[in-house]
């Protein structure tokens, strides 16, 4: 400017991202201020022309310098990029620059353009390096935190480390962390929050569509908690593609604005904490499952020990019995006991449901039978007493289907009571007709005994076959679950193998059921087979 006797000038640097120009340097009266951003609707030809002289060249140029109609624009460019313009006002004598002066400045701008481009490239590289350094720092931080989280099984300690990272690494003094587990949303951690986050507010926050929501005035009006606690952004956290947590953050202590990189780091940190917390829940569930499985195995072992072993022998009867357990502790029960006067008591039952409650109720039933066995009482009266005890001491949704009977070897009479159980099947030796032993009354535990249970007595003859079973036999389903094994198939199987021993008849039934269900078992299968010698 001194050499050319120009009193006004400025440098305009091009901003490619916004297609604007920023005034980098400005000197002289009536020139725009430095730092000001301006936008021009210039043709592409202007950016490609080396020099444009207002009032000389046929280009309509903006009046950047007031009261100066002879500005000259020198294009700052390299072989690849347009950098901006050097704008010089008219000379002190109000005349435009001479051709020699234009050539001099043009040469100067060529040299300067390379220097400016190198400087901008160096600045950009420094910025990228700072970003890379920060990314490396963030990755190292996440790596160190992940190592800490991985060795922790204490949820409170994981949350404490997460809170420390928010306060120490990100300098965030106000934040809250909400986690959803088993359909319950709970505030896990807070800092600097001076009011309670209501359930309604939590539901509204979880309903937000985006994983990153910058809090604006409308959201503050909808959820006043955000304005009261100066929350600036909400970050959704996911586990297995579902939103399970949310972090709300206030301003940083150093008053720096959040960048997209900061939000990404916060989301990664939050997801890491969520993953670690979910791990603790899964670990607790696994421990609980293993504990329950251990208890079920113990219960199954005890339950198996309650079944008769060995089965009492009889010269008049060929007896066999079997209980095939499903994968759970079940409620099937059978017993064969020696009663006074050389009689034999047969019992079979099925408690509703599975698991420990069914097993306990089955054990109670067995205990009552053993107590009543030596007592001189009819089957009808004893069944009524058992029913009343079960009704009074068990929940209303627990029942027992039950059948029991006593065989007298002196006269081959079999006296029985059926309390709602699958009727045992009697196949006489002299015909092919199936009889069902159904006489009795209601299932045990449904209601108190209002009317006595009915007894029935039958006489068994040589080669008669009597089969007791639970519904695990007849309700076994085929492979696609559309059809049950049913009573007719059971009748047919017994008739087909009636000439065999009790053990062989039982094996035939079990084989037929397994073949029908493709060896898929959903319930216990209990069978007693008696054949009269």
C-alpha positions in Angstrom: 0.0 0.0 0.0 2.9 2.4 0.8 4.8 1.7 -2.5 1.6 2.2 -4.5 0.3 5.1 -2.5 -2.9 3.2 -1.7 -4.6 4.1 1.5 -7.3 1.4 1.6 -7.1 -2.3 1.3 -8.2 -5.7 2.6 -7.7 -9.4 2.2 -10.7 -11.7 1.7 -10.2 -15.4 2.5 -12.5 -17.9 0.9 -14.5 -20.3 3.2 -15.3 -23.4 1.0 -17.7 -24.9 3.4 -20.1 -21.9 3.4 -19.1 -20.4 0.1 -18.5 -17.1 2.0 -15.5 -14.8 2.5 -14.1 -13.6 5.8 -12.2 -10.3 6.0 -8.8 -11.4 7.3 -7.1 -8.0 7.2 -8.5 -4.5 6.7 -7.0 -1.1 6.6 -8.2 2.3 5.8 -11.3 4.5 6.3 -14.7 3.1 5.2 -13.3 -0.4 4.9 -15.3 -3.3 6.5 -14.1 -4.5 9.9 -11.8 -7.5 10.2 -13.5 -10.8 11.0 -16.7 -9.8 9.2 -18.2 -12.5 6.9 -19.5 -11.4 3.6 -21.2 -13.3 0.7 -21.1 -12.4 -3.0 -23.1 -13.8 -5.9 -20.1 -13.8 -8.2 -19.8 -15.7 -11.4 -17.3 -18.5 -11.6 -15.3 -16.4 -14.1 -14.5 -13.9 -11.4 -12.8 -16.5 -9.3 -10.8 -17.7 -12.3 -9.7 -14.2 -13.4 -6.3 -13.1 -12.1 -7.1 -9.4 -11.8 -10.3 -7.5 -11.9 -10.3 -3.7 -12.0 -13.6 -2.0 -11.2 -14.6 0.5 -13.8 -12.2 -1.0 -16.3 -13.1 -4.7 -16.7 -16.6 -5.7 -17.7 -17.5 -7.3 -14.3 -20.0 -6.0 -11.9 -18.1 -6.0 -8.6 -19.5 -5.1 -5.2 -18.7 -1.8 -3.5 -16.7 -3.1 -0.6 -15.0 0.2 0.1 -17.5 3.1 0.3 -16.9 6.1 -2.0 -14.3 4.2 -4.0 -15.2 3.2 -7.6 -11.7 2.1 -8.7 -11.0 -0.9 -6.5 -8.8 -3.6 -7.9 -9.3 -7.3 -7.0 -6.2 -9.6 -7.2 -7.1 -13.3 -7.2 -5.2 -15.2 -4.5 -4.9 -18.7 -6.0 -2.7 -21.7 -6.4 -2.7 -24.1 -9.3 -5.5 -26.1 -7.6 -7.5 -23.8 -5.3 -9.0 -20.3 -5.0 -7.9 -18.8 -1.7 -9.5 -15.4 -1.8 -8.8 -11.8 -3.0 -6.5 -8.9 -2.2 -8.7 -5.8 -2.6 -6.9 -2.5 -3.1 -8.6 0.9 -3.2 -7.8 3.6 -5.7 -4.5 5.6 -5.4 -4.3 8.9 -3.5 -4.6 10.8 -6.8 -7.9 8.9 -7.4 -6.5 7.2 -10.4 -6.5 3.4 -11.0 -3.4 1.4 -10.8 -1.1 1.4 -13.9 -0.4 -1.7 -15.9 3.1 -1.9 -14.4 1.7 -1.6 -10.9 -0.9 -4.3 -11.5 1.8 -6.6 -12.8 3.9 -6.0 -9.7 1.1 -6.7 -7.3 0.0 -9.7 -9.4 3.5 -11.2 -9.0 3.4 -10.5 -5.3 0.0 -12.2 -4.9 1.3 -15.3 -6.7 4.1 -15.6 -4.1 1.8 -14.8 -1.2 -0.8 -17.3 -2.4 1.6 -20.1 -2.0 2.6 -19.0 1.4 -1.0 -18.5 2.5 -2.0 -21.9 1.2 1.0 -23.5 3.0 0.0 -21.7 6.2 -3.6 -22.8 6.0 -2.5 -26.3 5.3 -0.2 -26.2 8.2 -3.0 -24.9 10.4 -5.4 -27.6 9.2 -2.8 -30.2 9.9 -2.3 -28.9 13.4 -6.0 -29.0 13.9 -6.2 -32.5 12.6 -3.3 -33.6 14.8 -5.0 -32.0 17.9 -8.2 -33.9 17.0 -6.2 -37.2 16.6 -4.4 -36.6 19.9 -7.8 -36.1 21.5 -9.2 -39.2 19.8 -6.2 -41.2 21.0 -6.7 -39.8 24.5 -10.5 -40.7 24.4 -9.7 -44.2 23.2 -7.1 -44.7 25.9 -9.6 -43.4 28.4 -12.3 -45.8 27.2 -9.8 -48.7 27.1 -8.8 -48.0 30.7 -12.4 -47.7 31.8 -13.3 -50.9 30.0 -10.6 -52.8 31.9 -11.9 -51.4 35.1 -15.5 -52.3 34.2 -14.6 -55.8 33.1 -13.2 -56.8 36.4 -16.1 -55.3 38.4 -19.3 -57.2 39.3 -20.5 -54.6 41.8 -23.1 -52.3 40.1 -22.5 -49.5 42.6 -18.8 -49.5 41.8 -19.4 -49.4 38.1 -21.7 -46.4 38.5 -19.2 -44.7 40.7 -16.4 -45.0 38.1 -18.9 -43.8 35.4 -19.7 -40.7 37.6 -16.0 -40.1 38.1 -15.3 -40.2 34.4 -18.1 -37.7 33.7 -16.8 -35.3 36.4 -13.0 -35.8 35.9 -12.6 -36.5 32.1 -15.4 -34.4 30.6 -15.7 -31.7 33.4 -19.4 -32.2 33.5 -20.8 -31.0 36.9 -24.5 -31.6 36.1 -25.8 -34.8 34.7 -28.2 -37.7 35.4 -28.2 -41.3 34.3 -31.4 -43.3 33.9 -31.4 -47.1 33.2 -34.3 -49.4 32.3 -34.2 -53.0 33.5 -37.1 -55.5 33.4 -39.5 -52.7 32.3 -38.6 -50.5 35.3 -36.8 -47.2 34.7 -34.6 -46.0 37.6 -32.3 -43.1 38.1 -28.9 -44.7 38.7 -26.6 -41.7 39.2 -26.9 -37.9 39.4 -24.6 -34.9 40.0 -25.6 -31.3 40.6 -29.3 -32.1 40.1 -31.5 -30.2 42.5 -34.9 -31.7 41.8 -36.4 -35.2 41.3 -36.9 -36.6 37.9 -40.6 -37.8 37.8 -41.7 -41.0 36.2 -43.7 -39.0 33.6 -40.7 -37.0 32.7 -38.6 -40.1 32.3 -41.2 -41.6 30.0 -41.1 -38.5 27.8 -37.4 -38.6 27.7 -37.3 -42.2 26.6 -39.9 -41.4 23.9 -37.5 -39.1 22.1 -36.6 -40.4 18.6 -33.0 -39.4 18.3 -30.0 -40.8 20.2 -28.8 -37.2 20.5 -31.2 -34.4 21.4 -29.9 -30.9 22.0 -32.3 -29.3 24.5 -34.2 -26.3 23.1 -36.9 -24.0 24.5 -39.8 -26.1 23.4 -38.4 -29.2 25.1 -37.7 -27.2 28.3 -41.3 -26.1 28.3 -42.5 -29.7 27.9 -40.2 -31.0 30.6 -39.5 -28.2 33.1 -36.9 -30.5 34.9 -34.5 -29.8 32.0 -34.7 -26.1 32.4 -34.5 -26.2 36.2 -31.3 -28.2 36.1 -29.8 -26.5 33.0 -29.5 -29.7 31.0 -28.1 -29.0 27.6 -28.2 -32.4 25.8 -29.8 -35.8 26.1 -27.9 -38.9 24.9 -29.7 -42.2 24.3 -27.9 -45.5 25.1 -28.6 -48.8 23.5 -28.2 -52.5 24.4 -28.9 -55.1 21.7 -30.4 -52.5 19.4 -32.9 -51.3 22.1 -32.7 -48.1 24.1 -32.2 -49.1 27.7 -30.6 -45.9 29.2 -30.4 -42.2 28.9 -27.8 -39.6 30.0 -28.6 -35.9 30.4 -25.7 -33.5 30.6 -25.4 -29.9 31.6 -22.7 -27.3 30.5 -19.0 -28.2 31.0 -17.1 -26.6 33.8 -14.6 -25.0 31.4 -17.6 -23.5 29.4 -16.5 -25.1 26.2 -19.2 -26.0 23.8 -19.8 -29.7 23.1 -18.5 -30.9 19.8 -19.7 -33.9 17.8 -16.6 -35.7 19.0 -17.6 -35.0 22.6 -21.1 -36.4 22.1 -19.6 -39.5 20.5 -17.3 -40.0 23.5 -20.1 -39.5 25.9 -22.2 -42.1 24.0 -19.4 -44.6 23.9 -18.7 -44.0 27.7 -22.4 -44.5 28.4 -22.8 -47.6 26.3 -19.7 -49.1 28.0 -21.3 -48.4 31.4 -24.6 -49.9 30.3 -22.9 -53.0 28.9 -21.1 -53.5 32.2 -24.2 -53.0 34.3 -26.2 -55.4 32.1 -23.3 -57.9 32.7 -23.9 -57.7 36.4 -27.6 -58.4 36.0 -26.8 -61.4 33.7 -24.3 -62.6 36.2 -26.9 -62.4 39.0 -29.4 -64.2 36.9 -26.9 -66.9 36.1 -26.0 -67.4 39.8 -29.7 -67.5 40.7 -30.4 -70.0 37.9 -27.5 -72.2 39.0 -28.7 -72.0 42.6 -32.2 -73.0 41.5 -30.9 -75.8 39.3 -28.9 -77.1 42.2 -32.0 -77.0 44.5 -34.1 -78.7 41.8 -31.5 -81.5 41.4 -31.5 -82.0 45.2 -35.3 -82.0 45.2 -35.4 -84.4 42.3 -33.0 -86.7 44.1 -35.2 -86.5 47.3 -38.3 -87.0 45.3 -36.9 -90.1 43.6 -36.0 -91.4 47.1 -39.7 -91.2 48.1 -40.7 -93.7 45.5 -40.8 -97.4 46.5 -37.5 -99.2 46.0 -37.7 -102.1 45.9 -41.3 -102.7 45.0 -42.9 -105.2 47.4 -43.2 -108.7 46.1 -46.4 -110.7 45.9 -47.1 -114.3 44.9 -50.5 -113.4 43.5 -49.5 -110.4 41.5 -46.8 -109.6 38.9 -46.1 -105.9 39.6 -43.9 -103.3 37.9 -43.8 -99.5 38.2 -41.9 -96.7 36.6 -41.5 -92.9 36.8 -39.8 -91.1 33.9 -39.1 -87.6 35.0 -39.2 -84.6 32.6 -36.5 -81.9 32.8 -38.1 -80.4 35.9 -39.1 -81.6 39.3 -42.7 -82.8 38.8 -45.7 -83.6 40.8 -46.2 -87.3 39.8 -46.4 -89.8 42.6 -46.9 -93.5 43.0 -46.5 -95.8 45.9 -46.8 -99.5 46.7 -47.0 -100.4 50.4 -47.4 -103.5 52.5 -50.6 -103.1 54.5 -51.8 -105.1 57.6 -53.0 -108.6 56.9 -50.6 -109.2 54.0 -52.6 -106.7 51.8 -51.0 -104.4 49.3 -51.8 -100.7 48.9 -51.4 -99.1 45.5 -51.5 -95.3 45.0 -50.9 -92.9 42.1 -51.3 -89.2 42.0 -50.5 -86.0 40.0 -50.1 -82.6 41.6 -51.0 -79.6 39.4 -47.9 -77.6 38.2 -44.3 -78.4 38.5 -41.3 -77.4 40.5 -40.7 -77.2 44.2 -44.4 -76.5 45.3 -45.6 -79.6 43.4 -42.8 -81.7 44.9 -43.5 -80.6 48.5 -47.2 -81.3 48.1 -46.4 -84.7 46.7 -44.1 -85.4 49.7 -46.9 -84.3 52.1 -49.3 -86.7 50.4 -46.9 -89.6 50.7 -46.4 -88.8 54.4 -50.2 -88.8 55.0 -50.5 -92.2 53.3 -47.8 -93.7 55.5 -49.4 -92.3 58.6 -52.9 -93.6 57.7 -51.7 -97.0 56.6 -51.7 -98.8 60.0 -54.9 -97.0 61.1 -58.2 -99.0 60.9 -60.1 -96.6 58.7 -62.0 -97.1 55.4 -60.5 -95.8 52.1 -63.5 -93.5 51.8 -63.0 -91.8 55.2 -59.3 -91.6 54.8 -59.6 -89.9 51.4 -62.0 -87.4 53.0 -59.5 -86.6 55.7 -56.6 -86.3 53.2 -58.7 -83.9 51.1 -59.6 -81.7 54.1 -56.0 -81.4 55.2 -54.8 -80.5 51.7 -57.7 -78.0 51.2 -56.9 -76.3 54.5 -53.2 -76.1 54.1 -52.5 -75.4 50.4 -53.1 -72.5 48.0 -56.4 -72.5 46.1 -54.6 -73.2 42.8 -53.0 -76.4 44.0 -54.9 -79.7 43.5 -54.0 -83.4 43.4 -55.6 -86.0 41.2 -55.4 -89.2 43.2 -56.2 -92.9 43.0 -55.6 -95.6 45.6 -56.7 -99.1 46.3 -56.0 -102.1 48.5 -55.6 -105.7 47.2 -56.5 -108.5 49.5 -54.7 -111.7 48.4 -57.1 -114.0 50.4 -60.1 -113.2 48.1 -58.4 -111.3 45.2 -60.6 -108.3 46.0 -59.4 -104.9 45.1 -61.1 -102.0 46.9 -60.4 -98.5 45.6 -61.3 -94.8 45.6 -60.7 -92.5 42.6 -60.3 -88.7 43.5 -60.4 -87.2 40.0 -57.5 -89.1 38.6 -57.1 -90.7 35.1 -59.2 -93.9 35.6 -56.9 -97.0 35.8 -57.5 -99.5 33.0 -58.7 -103.0 33.7 -58.5 -105.6 31.0 -60.2 -108.9 31.9 -58.6 -112.1 30.8 -61.9 -113.5 29.4 -62.8 -110.6 27.1 -61.4 -107.7 25.1 -63.5 -105.0 26.8 -61.7 -102.2 28.7 -63.0 -101.2 32.1 -62.1 -97.9 33.8 -62.0 -97.6 37.6 -63.6 -94.2 38.0 -65.7 -94.5 41.2 -64.7 -92.0 43.9 -65.2 -88.2 44.0 -63.6 -84.8 43.5 -59.9 -84.1 43.1 -58.1 -83.5 46.4 -57.8 -79.9 47.6 -60.5 -78.3 45.5 -63.0 -78.0 48.3 -63.7 -79.4 51.7 -65.3 -82.9 51.9 -69.1 -82.3 51.7 -70.1 -85.8 50.8 -68.2 -89.0 51.4 -66.0 -90.4 48.7 -67.5 -93.5 47.1 -65.6 -96.8 47.4 -65.9 -99.7 44.9 -64.7 -103.3 45.2 -63.9 -105.6 42.3 -62.6 -109.1 42.2 -59.5 -109.8 40.0 -59.0 -113.0 38.2 -56.0 -114.8 36.8 -54.3 -113.0 33.8 -56.3 -109.8 34.4 -54.3 -106.7 33.6 -54.6 -103.5 35.6 -52.7 -100.3 34.4 -52.4 -97.1 36.5 -51.0 -94.0 34.7 -50.7 -90.2 34.9 -51.7 -87.7 32.2 -48.1 -87.6 31.0 -49.0 -90.7 29.0 -52.2 -89.8 27.3 -51.3 -86.1 26.9 -48.0 -86.7 25.2 -48.0 -84.7 21.9 -46.8 -85.6 18.5 -43.8 -83.8 17.0 -45.6 -80.7 15.8 -47.8 -80.5 18.9 -51.1 -80.8 17.1 -52.3 -84.2 18.5 -52.2 -86.1 21.8 -51.4 -89.7 22.3 -54.9 -90.2 23.9 -56.7 -93.1 25.6 -57.6 -95.0 22.5 -53.9 -95.6 21.6 -53.2 -96.6 25.2 -56.1 -99.1 25.1 -54.9 -100.5 21.8 -51.3 -100.9 23.1 -52.5 -102.8 26.3 -54.7 -105.1 24.3 -51.9 -105.9 21.9 -49.5 -106.9 24.6 -51.8 -108.3 27.2 -50.2 -111.8 27.0 -46.8 -110.5 28.1 -45.5 -109.9 31.6 -46.2 -106.7 33.5 -42.7 -105.4 32.8 -43.0 -106.1 29.1 -46.5 -104.4 28.9 -45.0 -101.4 30.6 -42.0 -101.3 28.3 -44.4 -101.5 25.3 -46.5 -98.6 26.5 -43.4 -96.4 27.1 -42.0 -97.3 23.7 -45.2 -96.5 22.0 -45.6 -93.1 23.7 -42.0 -92.2 22.9 -42.4 -93.2 19.3 -45.5 -91.1 19.0 -43.9 -88.0 20.6 -40.5 -88.5 18.8 -39.0 -88.8 22.3 -40.0 -85.2 23.2 -41.3 -85.2 26.8 -43.0 -82.3 28.4 -44.4 -84.0 31.5 -43.6 -86.8 33.9 -44.7 -90.3 32.8 -45.7 -92.6 35.6 -47.1 -96.1 35.1 -48.0 -99.0 37.4 -48.8 -102.4 35.7 -50.3 -105.3 37.6 -51.0 -108.7 36.2 -52.7 -111.3 38.2 -50.7 -114.6 38.4 
